[in-house]
Amino acid sequence: MAASSEAGIIERIGFRMSEIVERWMPSPFVFAILLTYIVYGAGLLATDSGPVELLEFWYGGFWAFLGFSMQMVLILMTGFVIAYHPRVNAILQRLAEIPNSGAQAAAFVGFISMSLAWVHWGFSLIMGAIFAREMGKVAHRKGITVHYPLLAVAGYMGLGLTWHWGISGSAPLQLTDANNIGGGTGFEFLASTVPAAETIFHPYALTLTVLSILFASGVLYGLAPSGERAKGITEYVDEAELFDASADGGRATDDAATDGGRAADDAATDGGTDAAEAADPVDEPPADVDNVPAERMNNSRLVGGLVALSGVAILAVQFAGQGLNAFTLNAVNFGFLFAGLLIYQRPAYYRDRFNEAAGAAAGIVLLFPFFAGIQGIMADSGLALLLAEGLLDVSTAATYPVIAWVVGSVANLFVPSGGGEWLVVGPSVLQAAEGLGVPYGQATIAYAVGDAHTNLLNPFWALPLLAITNVKAREMFGYAIAMLIALIPFLAVALYAVPY
């Protein structure tokens, strides 16, 4: 259906782009395969590597970051588990009652997602998806016209803009870890670690975060389709599944988790609705648990609480001794792992929630090796450095943050792993910054902005969100790309103008 002439220009552009992308965008798995061939061809044309050598780089890269992959899975799953706690979800349901229009709903979901991403990208991704779904449900019940795919994009905006500036950001956290500074890491030129006070918690990063959240929320408001162009949640999710408790348990996540298709999850993946909460209450162990010592320990809130408090105490000691330098990727995972146990308390209940979270991570487990293979070609052939150094050579001290942002954006198109990219491109970024007199912290944050920004083009990290919302990648990424384009002039000006 053609966009109405009465619609605003931003709304019309977003609608047209959505139509094009919905027609042409492949599934995330096929996207990864096509990207592999593109990078392979670029390696043949731009480097001295031969066809067999590039295949060896691809195979070698396939398994290069298994440890980092596990860190990424954990950061996603710990966020998932906390987001699906019934009391946490109840807060989302109450928040979903606030907006009074589809435009307000899209802006509000985006605001929440981007704010949470600063705290924890996995938490934001899952919470944003659940909030988008809850917002769609509430809008349907209240008769508010919303465009559900745009709500899904809004729920994804934390991954598409703010996550890499926050306390789970891979590049800033890697620089806080002494194990990443030294021989064989590529960062040998650094005299010491770069503390989080110079990256994540620096006024430069905090100012960019606040301004970007406000600007992106405004764009989401303007993009919201109205009238017949808006498709509510029941266009994508069966109405009985949304509001009939008996239908809540029959959804499966396999297709969406691996291919971005319309899938679903079990009752817990419906966001901890009242029916799910009633079926598996937090405060009491299941009625069918055998009254034997083993099961009593499995469901003991005393045992769970004691272990959780021990973990929290260890983390507190780390921060007391090291301050902000204690913010590392492992520390963030450790903190959220034990925070989840502290919330759920009963070990068996917490274990069951992790079992459910594993389904949301399935797409990452499947696709991450393919993108690691792409990264192997990019790194070992010299293609990544060729690209980064070519861009950095044209920068000055004043324009360097903008150029670093572009480097991060382009690198992320081919390898959507913030930490993996940084291991390959980061040394060149920081060495160029050193030569121009640009602080390491500013260079890292500017690069991180670009890495997050082009997640709005690559559907890799959207896989869990697609599973939860039941939206296909091609149905939402037209609006994601519209957001990406709208952010380009804003980010360029902000990175150039905001002082460090």
Secondary structure as GFF3:
##gff-version 3
##sequence-region A 1 500
A	DSSP	alpha_helix	9	24	.	.	.	ID=ss1
A	DSSP	alpha_helix	28	46	.	.	.	ID=ss2
A	DSSP	alpha_helix	51	62	.	.	.	ID=ss3
A	DSSP	alpha_helix	66	83	.	.	.	ID=ss4
A	DSSP	alpha_helix	86	95	.	.	.	ID=ss5
A	DSSP	alpha_helix	102	119	.	.	.	ID=ss6
A	DSSP	alpha_helix	121	142	.	.	.	ID=ss7
A	DSSP	alpha_helix	148	157	.	.	.	ID=ss8
A	DSSP	pi_helix	158	162	.	.	.	ID=ss9
A	DSSP	three_ten_helix	163	165	.	.	.	ID=ss10
A	DSSP	alpha_helix	170	174	.	.	.	ID=ss11
A	DSSP	three_ten_helix	178	180	.	.	.	ID=ss12
A	DSSP	three_ten_helix	196	198	.	.	.	ID=ss13
A	DSSP	alpha_helix	203	223	.	.	.	ID=ss14
A	DSSP	three_ten_helix	227	229	.	.	.	ID=ss15
A	DSSP	three_ten_helix	233	235	.	.	.	ID=ss16
A	DSSP	alpha_helix	239	243	.	.	.	ID=ss17
A	DSSP	three_ten_helix	245	247	.	.	.	ID=ss18
A	DSSP	alpha_helix	254	259	.	.	.	ID=ss19
A	DSSP	three_ten_helix	267	270	.	.	.	ID=ss20
A	DSSP	alpha_helix	274	279	.	.	.	ID=ss21
A	DSSP	alpha_helix	293	298	.	.	.	ID=ss22
A	DSSP	alpha_helix	301	322	.	.	.	ID=ss23
A	DSSP	three_ten_helix	323	326	.	.	.	ID=ss24
A	DSSP	alpha_helix	329	344	.	.	.	ID=ss25
A	DSSP	alpha_helix	347	360	.	.	.	ID=ss26
A	DSSP	alpha_helix	362	380	.	.	.	ID=ss27
A	DSSP	alpha_helix	383	392	.	.	.	ID=ss28
A	DSSP	alpha_helix	400	414	.	.	.	ID=ss29
A	DSSP	alpha_helix	418	436	.	.	.	ID=ss30
A	DSSP	alpha_helix	440	453	.	.	.	ID=ss31
A	DSSP	three_ten_helix	454	456	.	.	.	ID=ss32
A	DSSP	three_ten_helix	460	462	.	.	.	ID=ss33
A	DSSP	alpha_helix	463	469	.	.	.	ID=ss34
A	DSSP	alpha_helix	473	497	.	.	.	ID=ss35
###
